[in-house]
Amino acid sequence: MHALVERLYPLCRSITGDGVRATLDIVGEHLPLRVHEVPTGTPVLDWTVPQEWNIRDAYVADPAGRRVVDFAASSLHVLGYSVPVAATMPLSELREHLHTLPEHPKWIPYRTSYYKPDWGFCLAQETLDALPEGPYEVRIDSTLADGHLTYAEHVVPGRVEDEVLVSCHVCHPALANDNMAGVAVAVFLAKELAERRPYHTYRFVFAPGTIGAITWLARNAERIDRVKHGLVLACAGDRGPVTYKRSRRGDAGIDRAVRHVLAASGRPHRVVDFTPYGYDERQYCSPGFDLGVGSLTRTPYAGYPEYHTSADDPSFVSPEALADTLAVCREAFAVLDRDRRYVNLSPYGEPQLGRRGLYDAVGGRSDTKQAQMAMLWVLSLSDGEHGLLDVAERSGLPFDTVADAADALAAAGLIKAA
């Protein structure tokens, strides 16, 4: 996963353009993708697909002709969506188009101007402080023209058509944690799911932030009822503890599954309530759709100094953190896939488990007492109304122990799926 982050990191991405396509080409080496191109001017909910932006070169040259700001060194150096510029101007005029981080004088900020025509450069404060007076050559070789918005989907077929949506944004240039780490986790999660036939169908969406999710929702409105659970993956590789942000509903299946997994694992973590700000969970959870989609990060957006700066490079992303984020996803989706409601076929009194060999079946386990209690709890709550996650939460038993007990009881003919 870390190697994939390193490979994707340098590409100049934006909400449209060849950088997004190049990113999806690399993802496509790992997963079969269906790539969608949506033309400029297409209405998508309350928005319109914007013009496509591409850039070939950009620089600021000082009075001696040296490139003191150079797009070739970092794609962060250019204000995203900058219109073309070819001019010479004094430093006083140029300053109006320069962006720095005075509190972190060595870092380059990430700035954009998607929906207002503008141009600019981002640079380290210490670079700006060293610039002499004099005429500066300013060049931005970019195009802003009718084209397309590009996004891609990968589907892992399940035993049912009900879907789990996994979404991550692919629009940020030269930022490793935000969000190439999320992309890498999604890629390897999809690979793992493909190795087994999951219960749910898993749909992975790789799209530009905000406008990409809105475009996907607009183009899938008629089938949105298939999405039963969802997760937005972002900032998945920093060294902070896992943070889960609940869906707008607050008690959706994904909310309960992730909360249970985090609590049972003993990992340091935080579970926070939904707010209508952040990543694309706010689009999926908008009141007209109100999908059960939460957000999984480590340190949340804007929660670490390196956020949206050149300091968010591959060294900021930890392989161990990527692996841990992947494990949380794996464990939460295992809960979603095994959570069922059952009906007790012997509901009058407690059935005799011994003569059916059920106690013997769990006798060799290190958690034999837990397994036996799990059987009793499953029998007690198999009323067609309670699922196995309900049983685990109420009993305080591990979900896997409860699900294994249900499998044994079903095989013995004592319960059946509701």
DORORO-659245 format. One record per atom (N, C-alpha, C): y, x negated, z negated; residue in one letter. Coordinates in pm, whole numbers, plus 50000, padded with zeros to 5 digits. Layout:
<pts>
YXZA ...
</pts>
This chain:
<pts>
498804991750000M 500005000050000M 501254991350000M 501244980749920H 502434972149914H 502674965350048H 501624961350116A 501764955250249A 502394965150347A 502044977850336L 502644987950423L 504124989550392L 504474989550263V 505884990150225V 506654978450287V 506084966450277E 506754954550333E 506944955750483E 505974961550551R 506084962750697R 507124973150738R 507184984150665L 508114994950699L 509544991850656L 509694983750555Y 510984981550490Y 512124977850586Y 511964968250679P 513134963550754P 513674973450857P 512904983650894L 513294992351005L 514565000150972L 515445001351073C 516685008851055C 516405023651082C 516235030950972R 515955045250983R 517225053350957R 517235065551008S 518275075150974S 517655089050985S 518465099450988I 517885112850995I 517405116251135I 517775108151234T 517265109451370T 517135095351427T 516535094351544G 516605081951619G 515325073751623G 515445062351689D 514285054051717D 513695047751592D 514515045851487G 513975040251364G 512955049451299G 513215062551305V 512235072251254V 510975071651337V 511135070851469R 509955070451558R 509135057851532R 509815046451514A 509095034051488A 508335034851355A 508955041251255T 508285043251126T 507035051751143T 507155062651217L 506005071451237L 504935064851323L 505335055951414D 504345048551493D 503455040151400D 504065033751300I 503285025551207I 502405034351119I 502955045451069V 502125054850992V 500975059751078V 501255061751207G 500225066551300G 499105056651324G 499305043951289E 498205034351296E 497185036851186E 497605043651080H 496725046550967H 496165060650971H 496955070151023L 496575084151022L 496865090351159L 496015099251208P 496375106851328P 497525116451296P 498595115551373L 499785123551348L 500055133051464L 500595144451430R 501185153251531R 502705151551517R 503315145551618V 504745142551613V 505515153651684V 506585158251618H 507405169151671H 508795163851704H 509335167751820E 510685164251862E 511475177251877E 512495179051795V 513275191451793V 514665188351852V 515055195051960P 516275191252031P 517555193451950P 518535184751975T 519885186551921T 520385200651954T 521035206751856G 521595220051877G 520675231451839G 519415228251803T 518465238651763T 518875244451628T 519055257651618P 519355263551487P 518115262551397P 518325257951275V 517235257051176V 517785262551044V 517395274851013L 517935282050898L 519465282150909L 520185277650808D 521655277950814D 522235265150875D 521375256450927W 521795243550979W 521555243051131W 521995232051191T 521755229351332T 521305214851345T 520285212451426V 519815198851446V 520955190551505V 521305179351439P 522465171451483P 522165162851604P 523195156151652Q 523005146351757Q 522165134651705Q 521535128051798E 520685116651763E 521505103851758E 521255095851655W 521975083251637W 521035071351656W 521485061751736N 520755049351753N 521745037751751N 521295026251707I 522155014551695I 521395002151740I 522084993451813R 521494981251865R 522034968851793R 523324968851763D 523914957151698D 525214961451630D 525644953651533A 526924955951466A 527284943551386A 528564940551381Y 528984928951303Y 530484929451278Y 530894921751179V 532304918551155V 532414903451164V 533284898551254A 533484884151269A 534844880351213A 534884869651135D 536134865351072D 537034858051172D 538234853751130P 539144847251225P 538554834951293P 537554828651230A 536914816951292A 535764820751383A 535484833851395G 534414838451483G 533054839151417G 532954836551288R 531664837251217R 531374851751178R 530104855751195R 529704869251155R 529564869651002R 530504875650936V 530454876350790V 529724888850742V 529614898650829V 528784910450805V 527974912450931V 526634913050918D 525784912951037D 524634922851022D 524594932751108F 523524942651109F 522154936051124F 522114924951196A 520824918151217A 520254912851087A 521104910150989A 520624905150859A 520104916350771A 520724928050778S 520284939750701S 520864952250764S 520004962250786S 520484974850843S 521364982450745S 521354978550618L 522254984850521L 523714981350547L 523954970950624H 525334966450646H 526194976750719H 525554986050790V 526314995750869V 526255009450802V 527405015850791L 527455029750745L 526585038150837L 525585045050782G 524685052950864G 525415063350946G 525045064151074Y 525635073551170Y 527045069351214Y 527365056351200S 528665051451246S 528815053551397S 529995058451437V 530305059851579V 530585046051637V 530515044451769P 530765031251830P 532185026351803P 532305013251782V 533605006951759V 533604993351829V 534714990251894A 534954976851948A 536454974351934A 536844966451833A 538254965051802A 538514951951731A 539784948251725T 540244937051645T 541344942351553T 541264938851425M 542214944551328M 542404935051212M 543524936351140P 543744928051021P 542844932450907P 542654923550811L 541794926450697L 542264938950623L 543574940850612S 544094952350539S 543624965450602S 543554966050733E 543074978150801E 541564979450790E 540874967950801L 539404967950793L 538924972650657L 539644969050551R 539234972750415R 538994987650399R 539714995850473E 539555010350463E 538175014950508E 537455006150576H 536135009650629H 535015001350564H 535314994950453L 534324986450386L 533894992650253L 532594991750226H 532014997650104H 531284986850026H 531564985949897T 530934975949811T 530524982249678T 529894974149596L 529514978049459L 530134967849363L 531354969949319P 531994959949231P 531194956949106P 530454966749054E 529684964548932E 528434955948957E 528024954749084H 526894946149122H 527344937849243H 528084927149220P 528794920449329P 527904913749433P 526604911949404K 525714905649502K 524954915849586K 525034928549552W 524234938749619W 525034945649729W 524294950349831I 524874958249940I 524554972949914I 525544981849916P 525234996049895P 524705002650022P 524035013850006Y 523585022350117Y 524515034450124Y 525195036050237R 526125047150254R 525915053350393R 526205066250404T 526045073350531T 527215082750555T 527345087050681S 528305097450718S 527665105950827S 526655113750786Y 525845121050883Y 526635131650960Y 527435139250891Y 528005151350952Y 529525150750968Y 530105138750951K 531525136850974K 531675123851052K 532195124451177P 532315112251257P 533145101651184P 532575089851168D 533245079151095D 532535066151130D 533075055151085W 532395042351099W 532725033750977W 531865024150953G 532115015550839G 531025005150822G 531274996150727F 530324985550694F 530134984950542F 528944981150502C 528634979150361C 528334964350340C 528844958950233L 528674944750207L 528754941850058L 528344929750022A 528434925649883A 529894923449844A 530224927049722Q 531594925249674Q 532004910549681Q 531074901549651E 531414887449654E 531724882649796E 531114888849896T 531454885750035T 532864890450068T 533174902650026L 534514907950050L 535574899349982L 535304895249859D 536284887249785D 536584874049852D 535654868849930A 535814855749995A 536454856650133A 536734868650183L 537264869950318L 538734865550323L 539094856950418P 540494852750432P 541294863250512P 542574862650501E 543414871150584E 543324866450730E 543634875750820G 543614872250962G 542984883351043G 542924881651174P 542334891851261P 540804891451256P 540204903151249Y 538744904351244Y 538254912151366Y 537194906751427E 536544913951536E 535514923451476E 535604935951515V 534714946351462V 533934952451579V 532634952651566R 531794957651674R 530654965851617R 530514978251663I 529344986551632I 528824991951765I 527674986951806D 527064990951933D 526045002051903D 526555014151895S 525715025651860S 525935036851960S 525055046651956T 525215058752037T 524995070851948T 525795080951970L 525645093851903L 525695104152013L 524515109352048A 524405117852167A 523305128152146A 523295138252233D 522235148252226D 520875141352240D 519955145352156G 518615139552157G 517675148552079G 517035142851978H 516035150451902H 516025146051756H 515545154951672L 515115151651536L 513605150351539L 513085139851480T 511665136851487T 511025138051349T 509905145051341Y 509095145051219Y 507625145751259Y 506745143351163A 505315142951194A 504505149651084A 503325154351123E 502395160651029E 501015154351044E 500315153750934H 498905150050933H 498165160250848H 497075165550898V 496335175950827V 494925171050795V 494545172350667V 493175169950624V 492525183650605V 491595187550693P 491005200950683P 490225202650553P 490315214550497G 489575217850377G 488585229050403G 487935233550298R 486975244450311R 487665257950322R 488935258550282V 489715270850298V 491015267250369V 491675277450422E 492935275150494E 494135274050400E 493985278150274D 495075276350179D 495465261650173D 496765258950172E 497235245350190E 497905239550066E 497755226450053V 498565218449963V 499485210050051V 500785211450030L 501785204350109L 502185191450037L 502125180250106V 502605167550053V 503725162750146V 504925161350092S 506095158450174S 506795145750126S 507205137450220C 507995125650184C 509005122650293C 510185117850252H 511265115550348H 511155101650409H 511555100750536V 511375088450614V 512695084150678V 513805086550611C 515115084650674C 515925073050619C 515485066450512H 516315056250448H 515995042450504H 517015034950549P 516775021450600P 516705011250488P 515845001350503A 515824989650415A 515904993150267A 515185003750228L 515035007350088L 513535008850063L 512985000549977A 511534999949961A 510995011149874A 511575012749755N 511075023149665N 511445036949714N 512625038049773D 513155050749822D 513355050149974D 512305052550060N 511125059150011N 509875053950080N 509865041250116M 508655036350180M 507485035950081M 507775034949952A 506715035749852A 506065049549854A 506885060049863G 506335073549873G 505505075449998G 505975070050110V 505225070850235V 503885063850221V 503885051950162A 502645044350148A 501625051750061A 502085057549950V 501185065149864V 500615077049941V 501465083950017A 501005095550094A 499955091450196A 500165080250263V 499215075550365V 497845072950303V 497835065850191F 496545062350131F 495905074250059F 496715083550013L 496175095949958L 495475103950067L 496105104950183A 495485112050295A 494165105450336A 494135092050336K 492895085050369K 491785088450271K 492115088650143E 491105091950042E 490585106150060E 491495115450082L 491085129350097L 490175131150219L 490415123450324A 489615124750445A 488185119950424A 487965111850320E 486625106850294E 485715117350232E 486285128150185R 485495139350134R 486075152050193R 485325162550191R 485855175050243R 486465182650125R 487795182450110P 488395188949995P 488315204150006P 488555210649895Y 488555225349895Y 489755230749972Y 490945226149936H 492145230350006H 492335222150134H 493105227650225T 493595219950338T 494875212950294T 494965200050325Y 496135192050284Y 497005188950405Y 498255192850399R 499195190350508R 500245180250460R 500285168950527F 501265158450497F 502405159350596F 503625159850545V 504815160650628V 505655148250605V 505915140850713F 506775129050710F 508035132550788F 509135134850718A 510325140250783A 511585134350722A 512685134150797P 513965130150738P 514345139350622P 515045133850524G 515435141650407G 516365153150443G 516265163850371T 517075175950382T 516915182650518T 517535177350622I 517495183950753I 516065184350807I 515245174250775G 513865174250821G 513035185050754G 513165186250622A 512435196750549A 512915210550592A 514225212050610I 514775224850656I 514225228250794I 514155218450881T 513605220751016T 512145224751007T 511365217850923W 509945221450908W 509815235750857W 510595239450757L 510535253150704L 510905263350810L 511935260650888A 512365270050991A 511275271951096A 510575261351128R 509555262051234R 508205266951183R 508065268651051N 506785272950994N 506925285250905N 508015292350919A 508295303650830A 507195314150835A 506585316150953E 505585326850966E 504265323350900E 504035310850869R 502765306850808R 502965300550671R 504165302450615I 504485295850490I 503655301050374I 503095313250389D 502315318950280D 500995311550259D 500625302950352R 499415294950334R 499615283850231R 500865279850207V 501145268850115V 501035274049971V 499965270249904K 499725274749767K 500225264749663K 500275252049700H 500735241549610H 501455231049693H 502295223049629G 502965212449703G 503545201849613G 503765190149672L 504285178649598L 505175170549690L 506385167649644V 507285158449713V 507115144649649V 506825134649730L 506595121049681L 507805112349713L 508365106049612A 509515097149632A 509555087049520A 510215075649545C 510385065349441C 509075063049366C 508035060149442A 506685059949386A 506205046249342A 507065035949352G 506555022649327G 507305014049227G 508335019349161D 509025011049063D 508225010548933D 508655002148842R 507854999448722R 508105009248608R 508905019448632G 509135029448529G 507945038748513G 507915046548404P 506825056248386P 506925067648486P 505815074548506V 505795085948597V 506695097048545V 507455102948638T 508255114748606T 507835125948698T 507515137348640Y 507195149248721Y 508265159748700Y 508805164748809K 509805175248805K 509155188348849K 509195198048761R 508555210948787R 509155218048908R 508375226948965S 508895235749070S 509925245349011S 510615252249098R 511575262349052R 510885273048967R 509635276149001R 508895286148923R 508645281348780R 508385268548766G 508175262648634G 506755263248584G 505945272548637D 504555273948592D 503605275148710D 503995269348824A 503125269548941A 501875261348914A 500865263348997G 499615256048979G 499795241048977G 500655235749063I 500885221349066I 501565216748938I 502475225048884D 503135221548758D 502115219748647D 501185229148638R 500195228948531R 499205217548551R 498795215348678A 497805204948705A 498355191048673A 499575188148718V 500145174848692V 500405173148544V 500935183348480R 501195182348335R 499905179448259R 498825186448294H 497545184448226H 497025170348247H 497085165548373V 496585152148404V 497375141548329V 498695142848327L 499515132848259L 499265132848109L 499165144748051A 498945145547906A 497575140147869A 496545143347949A 495195139147917A 494985124247938A 495775118348028S 495565104248062S 496115094647958S 497065099147880G 497725090247786G 498755081147848G 499035082847978R 500075074748044R 501445077847983R 502315067947973P 503715071147947P 504245079648063P 504915090448033H 505375099248140H 506465108448088H 507125115148182R 508085125648149R 507815137448240R 507935149448186V 507915161748264V 509265168548243V 509975170848353V 511335176248343V 511405189448419V 512375197648382D 512555210648446D 513195209048584D 513015219148665F 513595219448799F 515115219848793F 515725212548882T 517155213948910T 517315214349061T 518325221449112P 518495222649257P 519195210649318P 518835198749272Y 519385186349325Y 518285176049320Y 518275167149418G 517245156849419G 516725154749559G 515415156249576Y 514795154349706Y 514445167949767Y 513475168249856D 513255180449935D 512545191549859D 512175189249732E 511675200449654E 512695211849649E 513985208549657R 515005219049650R 515015227749775R 514515222449887Q 514395230650008Q 513155239549998Q 512035233849960Y 510795241649950Y 510885252149839Y 511665249449735C 511795258649623C 512995267949637C 513725267449749S 514865276449766S 514365290849752S 515205299949701P 514695313049658P 514015321149767P 514405319349892G 513745326849998G 512305322750020G 511995310149993F 510625305150008F 509925304549872F 510585299049773D 510075298449635D 508645293249629D 508385282249700L 507055276549699L 506795269149568L 505545268249532G 505155260749412G 505075245949445G 506235239749462V 506325225649502V 507085217949394V 506445207949337G 507095199249240G 507425185749303G 508005176949223S 508375163749271S 507795153149178S 507125143249239L 506545132349162L 507245119349198L 507845113049099T 508475100049115T 508035091348998T 508495079248998R 508435071448876R 509825072948812R 510715063248829T 512075065848784T 512765075048884T 513345086148841P 513905095748938P 515095090049014P 515475097249120Y 516635093649202Y 517855090749115Y 518575080349153A 519805076049086A 519555071948940A 518305070048901G 517995066848763G 517815052048736G 517975043648839Y 517845029248819Y 518965022348898Y 519475011248847P 520645004848910P 520405001149057P 519174997749092E 518864993249228E 518865004649330E 518935017049283Y 518865028749371Y 519955028149479Y 519555030049603H 520455030149718H 521275017349729H 520605006049703T 521234993049721T 520224983349781T 520734971749823S 519854961449879S 518884955849777S 519114958449649A 518174953849546A 516874961849545A 516864973249613D 515634980949630D 514864975049748D 514344963149725D 513584956149829D 512104955849787D 511214950249869P 509784950649834P 509444944249701P 510244934649654S 509954928549524S 510194938349409S 510994948749434F 511254958849332F 510064968349317F 509204968649417V 508044977649417V 506824970249364V 506164976249268S 505004970149204S 503704975749261S 502774967249305P 501474972249351P 500764980449244P 500894976349118E 500244983749009E 500844997748995E 502164998849012A 502815011949003A 502395020849120A 502305015149240L 501825022949354L 500425028349327L 499555019749275A 498175023949246A 498145034949141A 499005033849041D 499045043948935D 499565057248988D 500595056949073T 501095069349133T 500025075949218T 499315067949295L 498205073249375L 497155079649286L 496845073349174A 495845078749082A 496285092149025A 497555093648989V 498055106448938V 497875117349044V 498225114249168C 498045124049276C 496575127749292C 495735117649294R 494305119949309R 493775129149200R 494155126249076E 493645134048962E 494205148248963E 495465149748996A 496065163148999A 495455171649109A 495235165749225F 494655173449335F 493185176649309F 492495168049235A 491115171249196A 491095183649107A 492085184949019V 492185197048936V 492425209149024V 493385208349116L 493665219749204L 492435223749284L 491675213749331D 490525216749416D 489355222649339D 489245219649210R 488105224649132R 488455236749046R 489715240149038D 490105251448953D 489645264549017D 488815271848946R 488265284648996R 488295294948883R 488255307348921R 488015318248826R 486565322648841R 485915325248728Y 484505329248729Y 484315342348655Y 483185348548683V 482765360648612V 481455357648539V 481405360948411N 480215359048330N 479185369748367N 478005365348412L 476945374748452L 476065378848335L 476285372948217S 475555376748096S 476575378247983S 477465388147994P 478625388647905P 478365395147770P 477165401047749Y 476895408047624Y 476175398647528Y 476935392647441G 476365382547353G 476275369247426G 476015359147348E 475925345747406E 474565343647469E 474495339547596P 473185337347659P 472495325147597P 471175325347605Q 470415314347547Q 470425302547643Q 471165292347607L 471335280947696L 470135271547691L 469485270447573G 468395260947557G 467245263647652G 466855276447663R 465685279247747R 465995277647896R 467245276647927R 467625274048067R 467825259148093R 467565251047990G 467695236548006G 469115231548011G 470085239947972L 471485235847986L 471885225647879L 471365227047759Y 471675217047659Y 471055203647697Y 469825204147749D 469175191847793D 469925185347907D 470525193747991A 471215188448108A 472415179848071A 472955182247952V 474125174547912V 473805165047797V 472535164447758G 472175156947639G 472405142047650G 472355136547772G 472525122247788G 473965117747799G 474875127147798R 476285123547816R 476885117847688R 477845109047705S 478515103547588S 479385114047521S 479735124647598D 480565135347543D 479765148247530D 478515146847479T 477605158247473T 478205170047398T 478815167547283K 479405178647207K 480505185447286K 481345177347351Q 482405183247434Q 481805191647545Q 480755186447610A 480135193647721A 479545206947674A 478925207147558Q 478375219547505Q 479485229447470Q 480555224547410M 481685233347380M 482315238547508M 482345230147610A 482935234547737A 482135246147795A 480815245747785M 479995256847834M 480345269847760M 480485268947628L 480795280947551L 482175286247587L 483135277247606W 484475281647644W 484485288047783W 483755282047877V 483715287748012V 483075301548008V 481985302947935L 481355316247924L 482325326247862L 483055321947762S 483965331047692S 485115335647780S 485615326847866L 486805330247946L 486485333248091L 485215334548124S 484845338248261S 484895353448275S 486115358548285D 486345372948293D 487025376648424D 487055367248519G 487705369848646G 489205368248643G 489745365948525E 491205364748512E 491635350548480E 490795343048411H 491135329548367H 490455319248457H 491215309048496G 490665298048572G 490235286648482G 489605276548541L 489105265348462L 490245257448400L 491405256948466L 492535250148404L 493005257848281L 492925271248286D 493215279248165D 492265275348052D 490995273648087V 489985270047987V 490315256347927V 490625246748012A 490935233247964A 492165233347873A 493195240647913E 494425240947833E 494185247847698E 493445258747700R 493235266247576R 492285259047481R 491265252547537S 490255245947454S 490675231847412S 491605225847488G 491965212047462G 490945202047514G 490025206747597L 488985198047654L 489445192347787L 488915180647826P 489255174947957P 488845184248070P 489685185048173F 489385194348282F 488045191148348F 487765178248372D 486505174748438D 485295179448358D 485375178648226T 484275183348141T 484085198348157T 485185205648162V 485125220148180V 484555223448317V 485015216648422A 484535219548557A 483055216148571A 482615205148509D 481175201848513D 480355212548441D 480875217648332A 480165228248260A 480045240748347A 481115244048418A 481085255648506A 480055253748617A 479975241648672D 478985239048776D 477575241348723D 477305236548601A 475975238048542A 475665252748515A 476635260148464L 476435274348436L 476235282448564L 476965278848669A 476795285748798A 475415282848856A 474985270348847A 473655266948899A 472555274148824A 472785277348696A 471795284748617A 471905299848635A 472845304248715G 472975318548742G 473675326248632G 474395319548544L 475065326448435L 476495330548468L 477125323948564I 478455327948609I 478495327348762I 479435334548819K 479665333348963K 481165333248989K 481525327249101A 482945326349136A 483515340249154A 484695342549099A 485325355749111A 485785357849254A 
</pts>
